[in-house]
């Protein structure tokens, strides 16, 4: 899953593409490098990011999504949003997947909307909002808390009628660096939930702060963490750098590790 952010404030500057030509070029590059899904986001969810409403968020992508789906008709696109209005509009423009960092907890209409649209749903773990989440990074047992969270969210999604569900443990969302490493060590335990696992740790602070570098310098560290995630059961990697992620996938697959 390649990341394209239609935002001015996402934490990694290289992912910000606000002009249509730049978006189309980046999409073409990622597809040629092997991306199966392109994740389009119009609201930054980094700590202390600006909260924008659904209409503002939609205004950033409303002219871009139709061009993407028209130019790349065989590609799966996901919309990275916690607003049900944005999700509905995006699917009506040809988007195939809804990727919600809040697991439906920031918009009560999201889950029934996704169910009515009959598209796959990526359900992530987060506490609070992006603006408050880092004050809520407290767990007695982070892995068990995530399993309990997903058991509940999966039941709610299935009861609503969502058939295709992917879970995302939410690295960096209401989790500090040591908690992120603990979660990565125990990621395989989430397989008990019988859902594909998406990991999005690309260029995040767990990597660059640990190494004492910047997000722009964190590609090598990202590749290391992606390989660990794959060996711990990840089914989807959400990344800024598709070529390197595809190489990691090919090498891990060649190991024949289950």
N, C-alpha and C positions, 0 to 999 in steps of 0.2 A: 504494500500500500504506500504510494507516494504522496507526500504532503505538499499541497499548494495552498498558501495562505493569502487570501484577498484582504489583507489587513496592513495597517501602517505600523503595528506595534508588537508583532510576534517576536519571541525572544531571539530567534535565529534570523538575522537579516537576509540570509540567502534564500529563505523560504517565502519572502514577501514578494508577491507579484500582483500589482494593482491594475496594470494596464492590460487590455485584452491581448495585444500582440505578445506581451511577455508571458502571459498565462498559457497561450496556445503553444508557444515555443517550449515552455517548461513541460507541458503535458506531452508534447511530441517526444521530447528527450526522454522523459521517464518511461513512456510506453516502449520506445525503442530499446531502452535498457532492461526491460522485462517486467515492469509493473503490471500487476493484474487489476489493481484498483487504484483510482486517484481520489484522494480525500480532499474536498474543497471546504475551506473554512473561512468565515468572514468576521469572526470575533475571537480575539486573543483570550486564552484561558490561563495565562501564566499568572503567578501570584501578583496581586496588586494591579492587574490589568483593568482597563476601563470596561465597565458594564455597558453594553448597548442594547437597545430594545429590538424587538423582532423586525419592525419596519426599517430601521436603520441598517440592521444586518442584511435584510433582504435586498435593500437598495444597492449594497456593495456587489451582489452576485447576480442580480436579476437579469442583467444584460450579458453576463459572462457564461452562465450555465447553458443557455440555449446554443451558444456558439461551440462550447465544448462538446455537448452531446451531438451536435450536427457534424462537427469535424471529426469526431472519433466515435462513430456509432456502435462499434463493437467493444467498447471499453466499459467496464463497470465504474461508475462514479458514486462516491458517498458524500453526503452533506454532513459536515461537522457542526452540529447545532443542538442547543437544548430548547429552542423555541419551536413549538409544534407548527406554527404558521410557516416558518421557514422550511421545516421538513416537508410539509404538505406542498408548498409551492415548488420546492426543488424536485420532488418526485414527479409533479405534473410537468416539469421541464425535462424529464428523462433520467433523473438520478435514480439509482437502483437500491441504495442502502442508506439508512439513517444511523449516524454515529453520534451518540449522545453522552457527553462527559458526565452528566448528572444521573444517568440511569432512570430518568423520568421524574426525579425528585424536585427539579426546579420548575417544572411545568406539568401540572396534573393532566393536561390534555395530550401530552406527548404519546404515551403508550397507547391509548385508544386510537389516536390518529394514525400511528404506525400500523396498528392492527388493521384498520380500515383500508390503508394503502396497500396492504399485503406485500410488504417488502421486508428484507432482513433488517435486524436491529442490533447495533453494537451497544451493549449496556456496560458502562464503566463504573468503577467505584470512586466516589469522592465524598468528602464530608463538607457541608456548608456550600459556599460559593467560591469561585476562584479568588475573590477579594478577601475572603476570611479563612480559607482552607488551611493555611499553614499554622494557624492558631489552634487547629483541631487535630494535630498529629499526635494523638495519644491513644495507645492500645495496650491492653494486657497481653494479647496474643494476636498479632496482626493477621496471620494466615487464617486462624479460626474465625476472626471477625469478618474477614472478607468472604469466607465460605458461607457463614450465616447470612451475610448481606446478599450474596448472590442466590442462595436458596430462596430467600424471600422475593427478590426481584424476578427471578426466573418463574416462580409460581404466578406472580402478578402478570407478567408478560404472557405466559401461556394461557392464563384464565381470560385475558383480554382477546386472545386469538392470534398472537404473534407466533409464527411457526418456526422461523429461522432466527436463531439467537446466537450472538457471539459475545463473550465476556472479555472485559479489559480491566485488569487489576488497578490501572491508574497510577503508574509510576510517577511520583512527584506531586500527586494530587492529595493533599492532606497527609503527606508522608515525608519524613526527613530522610537524610542521606542513609543513615544506618538502617532505617526501616525499609528503604528501597532495596538495599543489599540483602537484608533478611528475606524480603519477599521474593527476590530473584532466586535465592538459595532454595526456597521452598515452593517455587512456582508449580512444580509438578503435582503438588497436592491438590491444585485446583482442577485437575483432570477428573476428580471424583464427581464434578458437576456435569460431566458429559456434554460440554459445549466447547466449540473451538475457542482457543485463547489468543487474543490479540495483545501484542506487547509494543508499546510506544515509549521507547527510552532514548530515542535518537537525539544526540547532542544536548541532553538535559544536564541540569546542574549536578546531579549525582555523579556524572562522568567528569564534567569540566572542573568542578570545585575539588573533587578528589584528586585530580591530576594537576591542579593549579594552573589551568589554562583557560582559554575563552571558548564559547560555543563554536566559533569558526575553526578552532584547532582540534575539535573533539571527534573528528571522523574515525580515527584509529580506535579510540576508546569505545565509540559507538559500535564499531564492528565487533570488538571483543564481547561487549555486552549482548549484542544480537546473537552471536554464536552460542553464548551461554543460555540465552532464552530459548533458542531452537532446541538445544540439548535438554532443556527442562520442560519441553512440551508445547512451546509456542507454535501456533498454526499460521499466524499472520504477523508480519513485522511492519509497523507503521514508521516510515523513514523519510528523511530528507534526501538521502543519497541512495538511489535505487541500484545503480551498478554494483556498488560495494556490497549491498545487502543481498543481491542475487548471487554474488560470488560466495558469500557466507552460506547461503542456502544450499548451493550446489556442493560445497565441500562437506557440509554436515550430512547431506543426503548420501554422499559418497562413502561416508563412514558406516552407513547402514545401522545407525543408532535408532532404536525405537523411542 
